[in-house]
């Protein structure tokens, strides 16, 4: 509707511009040569349709959010003590007296014969042989050379090299060694330690096992089922009444002022072309008039 109102305003503005153009000289309207006398502007009344806003009262349904307090049933968990009886397997120890043999050891003195090694010191005569190296040599008379020797003429004329040599000697005593080992026996008394085996009585302590009967208490395990009462905590859901606030959409009827565009026929005075204008001006104005006001109310 608003667009239609704008369109009507634009049409009216164009009509006013053309009416003003036709009110001038005829040469301005159709482009023909202007006459010597100017045309006087003419006016006339036309009926046009205008869109006018109209306010009216209307009713509509709207949804509003309302907070309502309501009651509901809630559940909570509570631990409640409960007494229960159950069968429990119990192991008991029962004492019993039993005679059992026990072996103990007693120390007893006893005599035993053992062979031991004993050291005995004795004096013995020991004969030893002493060896000695003795020189049992003697003197001998020997001739040994002394002084300088001289040469004599050759005795053999055929051998010139065979010459006789005359040597001077003298008689001297010379010791001739003769070494002999001489063994001399020697008897002496020596203290000697000898080991002698001897059997002697020895007092020893022996452990003798002794078996006696002893009274012993034993425990025998007996299993039996016994009822047992115990208190346990049991979880239970307990209902209770609680309140809560809930948002609800509630329809509501309300009256409001609305606006609408309504078409109305309005009479307006506009400028029109003078009849003295040439035909082009009449055609221009009439053509514009018929085009612009073809849809108007006459």
C-alpha positions in Angstrom: 0.0 0.0 0.0 2.8 2.3 0.8 4.4 1.7 -2.7 1.1 2.5 -4.4 0.9 5.8 -2.5 4.4 6.7 -3.7 3.4 5.8 -7.2 0.4 8.1 -7.0 2.6 11.0 -5.7 5.0 10.5 -8.6 2.2 10.6 -11.2 0.9 13.9 -9.7 4.3 15.4 -9.9 4.6 14.6 -13.6 1.1 16.0 -14.3 2.0 19.3 -12.6 5.2 19.5 -14.6 3.4 19.0 -18.0 0.7 21.4 -17.1 3.3 24.1 -16.4 5.0 23.3 -19.7 1.8 23.7 -21.6 0.9 27.0 -19.9 3.8 28.7 -21.6 4.2 29.7 -25.3 3.1 27.1 -27.8 6.6 27.0 -29.1 7.8 25.5 -25.7 5.2 22.6 -25.9 5.5 21.2 -29.4 8.6 22.8 -30.7 6.6 24.8 -33.3 7.4 28.4 -34.1 5.9 30.7 -31.4 3.1 33.0 -32.5 3.2 36.6 -32.0 0.5 36.5 -29.2 1.2 34.4 -26.0 -1.3 31.7 -24.9 -3.0 32.3 -21.6 -2.8 29.4 -19.0 -6.1 27.4 -18.5 -7.2 25.4 -15.5 -9.6 22.6 -15.0 -10.8 20.2 -12.2 -9.8 16.5 -12.4 -10.6 13.6 -10.1 -7.6 11.4 -8.9 -7.3 8.4 -6.7 -5.1 8.8 -3.6 -4.1 6.1 -1.0 -4.7 7.4 2.4 -3.6 5.6 5.7 -6.5 4.5 7.8 -6.2 3.4 11.5 -8.5 0.8 12.8 -8.8 -1.4 15.9 -8.1 -5.1 15.5 -7.9 -8.1 17.8 -5.2 -10.7 17.8 -4.2 -13.8 19.9 -0.7 -13.7 21.4 1.1 -16.1 23.7 2.6 -15.0 27.0 5.0 -16.8 29.3 3.5 -17.2 32.7 5.3 -18.8 35.7 3.0 -21.2 37.6 3.8 -22.9 40.8 2.7 -26.5 40.8 3.0 -29.5 43.1 4.6 -32.8 42.0 5.6 -36.1 43.5 9.4 -36.4 43.9 11.5 -39.3 45.2 14.5 -39.3 47.5 16.8 -42.0 48.6 16.9 -42.8 52.3 19.0 -45.4 54.1 16.8 -47.3 56.5 18.2 -49.8 59.0 16.9 -53.4 58.5 17.5 -56.4 60.7 18.4 -59.6 58.7 19.2 -63.1 59.8 21.7 -65.1 57.7 23.5 -68.4 58.1 27.2 -68.0 58.7 29.8 -70.8 58.5 31.9 -70.7 61.6 35.1 -72.8 62.3 35.6 -73.7 65.9 38.7 -75.2 67.5 38.0 -78.0 70.0 40.8 -79.0 72.3 41.7 -82.8 72.7 44.2 -84.4 75.0 46.3 -87.1 73.3 49.2 -89.2 74.6 52.2 -88.9 72.3 55.7 -90.4 72.5 58.5 -88.0 72.9 62.2 -88.9 72.5 64.7 -87.0 74.7 68.4 -87.5 75.0 70.2 -88.0 78.4 73.9 -87.6 78.9 75.6 -90.7 80.3 79.3 -91.0 81.3 81.1 -94.0 79.7 84.7 -95.2 79.4 86.2 -95.9 76.1 89.7 -97.1 75.0 91.4 -95.1 72.4 94.8 -95.6 70.8 96.9 -92.5 71.1 100.3 -91.5 69.9 102.8 -90.7 72.6 106.2 -89.0 72.3 109.1 -90.7 74.2 112.6 -89.2 74.4 115.4 -91.7 74.6 119.2 -91.5 74.5 120.9 -93.6 71.9 124.6 -94.1 70.8 125.1 -93.1 67.3 128.2 -93.9 65.3 129.1 -91.6 62.6 132.0 -91.7 60.1 134.1 -88.6 59.5 135.8 -88.4 56.2 139.0 -86.4 55.8 141.2 -85.9 52.7 144.9 -86.7 53.6 147.8 -86.1 51.3 150.0 -89.3 51.6 152.6 -88.3 48.9 156.4 -88.6 49.0 159.6 -86.9 47.7 161.4 -88.0 44.6 164.8 -86.9 43.2 164.5 -85.5 39.8 167.0 -83.8 37.4 165.8 -80.4 36.2 167.6 -78.1 33.7 169.5 -75.1 35.1 171.4 -72.1 33.5 171.9 -71.4 29.8 172.3 -74.0 27.1 174.9 -73.9 24.4 175.2 -75.3 20.9 178.0 -77.5 19.7 179.1 -78.1 16.1 177.3 -80.5 13.9 178.1 -84.1 14.4 176.7 -85.2 11.1 178.4 -83.4 8.1 175.6 -84.6 5.8 172.8 -82.9 7.9 173.8 -79.3 8.5 170.6 -78.8 10.6 171.5 -81.6 13.1 173.4 -79.9 15.8 174.2 -81.1 19.2 172.8 -79.1 22.2 174.5 -79.3 25.5 172.1 -78.7 28.5 173.1 -78.3 32.2 170.9 -80.1 34.8 170.7 -80.5 38.6 169.1 -83.0 41.0 166.3 -81.7 43.2 163.7 -83.2 45.5 160.1 -83.0 44.2 157.0 -83.8 46.2 154.7 -86.2 44.5 151.1 -85.8 46.0 148.8 -88.7 46.7 145.5 -87.6 48.2 143.5 -90.3 50.0 140.2 -90.0 51.8 140.5 -91.3 55.4 137.3 -92.4 57.2 137.3 -92.1 61.0 134.4 -93.6 63.0 133.0 -91.4 65.8 130.5 -92.7 68.5 128.3 -90.2 70.4 125.1 -90.2 72.5 122.1 -88.5 70.9 118.7 -87.7 72.4 116.0 -89.0 70.1 112.1 -88.5 70.2 110.1 -91.5 69.2 106.3 -91.8 68.7 104.8 -94.7 70.4 101.2 -95.9 70.0 99.5 -96.5 73.3 95.9 -97.6 74.3 94.5 -95.6 77.1 91.0 -95.4 78.8 89.1 -92.2 78.0 86.0 -91.0 79.9 83.4 -89.7 77.4 79.8 -88.4 77.6 77.3 -90.0 75.4 73.7 -89.0 74.5 71.3 -91.8 75.1 67.8 -91.5 73.6 64.9 -92.0 76.1 61.3 -92.4 74.9 58.5 -91.2 77.2 54.8 -90.7 76.8 53.6 -87.1 77.1 50.1 -85.7 77.3 49.6 -83.2 74.5 46.6 -80.9 73.9 45.6 -80.7 70.3 43.0 -78.5 68.6 40.6 -80.0 66.1 38.8 -77.6 63.7 35.0 -78.2 63.4 32.9 -76.3 60.8 29.3 -75.6 61.6 26.5 -73.2 60.3 25.3 -70.7 62.8 22.4 -68.2 62.3 23.6 -64.6 62.7 21.5 -61.5 63.1 22.8 -58.3 61.7 21.6 -54.8 61.0 22.2 -53.5 57.5 21.4 -50.1 55.9 19.0 -50.5 52.9 18.5 -47.7 50.3 14.8 -47.0 49.6 13.1 -44.5 47.4 10.6 -42.5 49.5 8.0 -40.3 47.6 7.3 -36.8 48.9 5.4 -33.8 47.7 7.4 -30.9 46.3 6.7 -27.6 44.6 8.3 -26.2 41.5 7.8 -23.2 39.2 7.0 -24.0 35.6 7.0 -21.6 32.6 3.8 -22.0 30.4 2.8 -20.3 27.2 -0.8 -19.0 27.7 -2.8 -17.6 24.8 -4.2 -14.1 25.3 -6.5 -11.9 23.2 -5.5 -8.3 22.8 -6.7 -5.3 20.9 -4.3 -3.2 18.9 -4.4 -0.3 16.4 -3.5 -1.3 12.8 -2.9 0.9 9.8 -4.0 0.3 6.3 -3.9 2.3 3.0 -7.4 3.0 1.6 -8.0 4.4 -2.0 -10.0 7.7 -2.1 -11.1 9.9 -5.1 -10.0 13.5 -4.7 -10.8 16.5 -7.0 -7.9 18.7 -7.8 -7.5 21.8 -10.0 -4.7 21.5 -12.6 -3.4 23.7 -15.4 -4.5 22.8 -18.9 -3.2 23.8 -22.4 -4.8 26.8 -24.1 -7.0 26.1 -27.2 -4.9 28.6 -29.2 -2.0 26.3 -29.2 -1.3 24.4 -32.4 -2.3 20.8 -32.9 1.0 19.5 -31.6 0.4 21.2 -28.3 -3.1 19.8 -28.1 -1.9 16.4 -28.9 0.8 16.7 -26.3 -1.5 17.9 -23.6 -4.4 15.6 -24.6 -2.0 12.6 -24.9 -0.5 13.3 -21.6 -3.9 13.9 -20.0 -5.4 10.7 -21.4 -2.3 8.7 -20.3 -2.1 10.1 -16.8 -5.8 10.2 -16.0 -7.0 7.2 -17.9 -7.4 5.3 -14.5 -8.9 8.2 -12.6 -12.5 8.7 -11.4 -14.5 11.0 -13.9 
